[in-house]
Amino acid sequence: VQLQASGGGLAQPGGSLRLSCTVSGIILSSYPTAAWYRRAPGKLRELVASFSREGTTNYADSVKGRFTFSRDNAKNTMYLQMNSLKPEDTAVYYCKVYNYWGQGTLVTVSS
């Protein structure tokens, strides 16, 4: 099983990025629970957004209204659309499906 996260990079405050997590080795639609996490420099890992088994999408208060978590089961891929980025969004972002983790993609928000 592999989760390949991509789409990170440098963005200006107020800008946008879309992260992708391409999953191989499992059928994404068979796993209702999935999430994006991030780890900022010097901080603990933080849950950013998640899909629950009940079908709800939950967001950390710090990203609510700015980030959107979606999935395309036909492409076996998940996305994290990040808008109105802030310097405090700078972190390595990780995708997770069930107990499988991606390798992380770095997002830097700076002018």
N, C-alpha and C positions, 0 to 999 in steps of 0.2 A: 504494500500500500504506500502510495506517495501523494503528498500534498505539496504542490508547487505554488508558492506565493510570489506574486509579481506586481509591478505597478508603482512601487515606491519611488521616491526621488525627492528632489528639492522643489518646494512650493513657497510662494510668497504668502504672507498673512492675508487672509481673505480669499485665497485661491482654492482650487479643487484638485483632487486626485482620485482615481478609482483603482482600488486594489482588486486583484483577481486571485483566486485560489483554485487551481485546476487539480482535480482529484483523479487518481488512477488506481486500479486494483480493487476498487469497490464501486458499487452503484450508489451514487449520492442519494438518490431518492429513497433508498432503503434505510437511510439514517436520518431520522427527523431532527436529531439534536446536532447542532453545529454552532460555532462561535468564532469571533475574532477577539484576540487579546492583544495587548501591547505592553511593552516594557520601556519606560523612559529611563534615561541615564540616571543612575543612583536611586531608582525607585523600584518598588515591587511590581510584579506583573499585575495588570489590571484587565478585567473583563470589559470589553468595549461594547459588544453586541452579541446576541445569541438567539437562536431558534429553540423554542421549547418543544417537548414531545406533544404538547397540547396544541401546537400550531401558532403560538404567539411569538412575536419578535420583541425582544427587550433590549434596552440601551442604557448605558451608563448615563447618569445625569449630566456629566460633563460633555457628552456628545449628542444628547437628545435634541432633535430638530435640525441637526447639521449633518449627521451621518445616516446612511441608509444601507441596511444589510439585505441582500437579495441572493437568490440562487436560481440557476438555470439547469434543471435536472437533465435536459436533453444534451447539454454540453458538459455535464458533470463538473460544473464550475460554480463557485460562489463569488460574490462581489461585495466590496465595501465602498460605497460612494461617499467621499468625504468632501463636504463643502464648507465654506467659511472657515477655513483652517486657521488655527491659532498656533503661536510658537509652542504652547504647552501640549500640542498634539504631536510634537516631535518624539519619536519612539521607534522601536522595532516592532512591527505588527506581525502577529502570528495567526494563522487560521487553524482551526481544530474541527474535526469531525469524529464524533464518538470519542475514542481515546487516541486518535491519530493526529499528529501535529505536523504542520508545515515548518519550513526552515526559517521563516521570517523575512520580511522585507523592510528596509529602512525608509522612514518618512522623516524628512527634515523640513521644518517650516521656519523660514527666516527671510528677512529682507536683505 
